[in-house]
């Protein structure tokens, strides 16, 4: 049985997500629909890209991923369907796919061209659903679009490296539910520039000289638990997706705060790594 996932910025209050599911079931009764998230920040392309990149590969090959972010059709915002890593993605050509395509080459990209057959002002419901159900029935991408060879990039997706190769200037691409701040600096990229040199990570006025592999690495387990006093302590980790993340241990916005609130960090803020001479 085919699987269709949904990722949108529609939230849970309005009817949009429910209407999309109803439209899919109206076309295909035997289908599995899985919500990845409907809580993407409105029109936040980099946030959606990060979530899709880190969720899609957990699904079986052949899964169809419907992405409803900034999807209104315009001359500068066309609709695409992409086959990549034996998965299918249906979305606007607004940069959402560029984070995945930067690491894995797409097998096929088509610009969807069925709009003249469907009258709509809600393309996720009327266009994306029809394309998803077409694919779920075994249909090919060539039927619903014309082949294109490239997609729009996300601005500032790749961190900047200075000519001296001693500084990386990255940016915040995502803030998670805990208020942890995810940068666009991946571990393999960082290590390729670091070359075992000591370093300093700067986020606004905060400086860190170590990147941990997990949050609990900051705990000294030789100290009695009641005397550790580490809740709310800032740290930098390579997160489970391999990105440099600035965090607060056991963050909670209503009690100890979070990296976002305590350090004043928000999406697109700059995070800098300086490499020091040995």
HELIX and SHEET records of a PDB file:
HELIX    1   1 UNK A   16  UNK A   27  1                                  12    
HELIX    2   2 UNK A   45  UNK A   55  1                                  11    
HELIX    3   3 UNK A   56  UNK A   58  5                                   3    
HELIX    4   4 UNK A   98  UNK A  101  1                                   4    
HELIX    5   5 UNK A  115  UNK A  117  5                                   3    
HELIX    6   6 UNK A  123  UNK A  123  1                                   1    
HELIX    7   7 UNK A  124  UNK A  128  3                                   5    
HELIX    8   8 UNK A  129  UNK A  136  1                                   8    
HELIX    9   9 UNK A  141  UNK A  143  5                                   3    
HELIX   10  10 UNK A  187  UNK A  194  1                                   8    
HELIX   11  11 UNK A  215  UNK A  218  5                                   4    
HELIX   12  12 UNK A  225  UNK A  227  5                                   3    
HELIX   13  13 UNK A  259  UNK A  263  1                                   5    
SHEET    1   A 7 UNK A  32  UNK A  37  0                                        
SHEET    2   A 7 UNK A   3  UNK A   8  1                                        
SHEET    3   A 7 UNK A  64  UNK A  68  1                                        
SHEET    4   A 7 UNK A  87  UNK A  92  1                                        
SHEET    5   A 7 UNK A  79  UNK A  84 -1                                        
SHEET    6   A 7 UNK A 108  UNK A 112 -1                                        
SHEET    7   A 7 UNK A 145  UNK A 147 -1                                        
SHEET    1   B 5 UNK A 160  UNK A 161  0                                        
SHEET    2   B 5 UNK A 167  UNK A 175 -1                                        
SHEET    3   B 5 UNK A 181  UNK A 186 -1                                        
SHEET    4   B 5 UNK A 243  UNK A 248 -1                                        
SHEET    5   B 5 UNK A 234  UNK A 238 -1                                        
SHEET    1   C 5 UNK A 160  UNK A 161  0                                        
SHEET    2   C 5 UNK A 167  UNK A 175 -1                                        
SHEET    3   C 5 UNK A 270  UNK A 275 -1                                        
SHEET    4   C 5 UNK A 199  UNK A 203 -1                                        
SHEET    5   C 5 UNK A 206  UNK A 208 -1                                        
END                                                                             
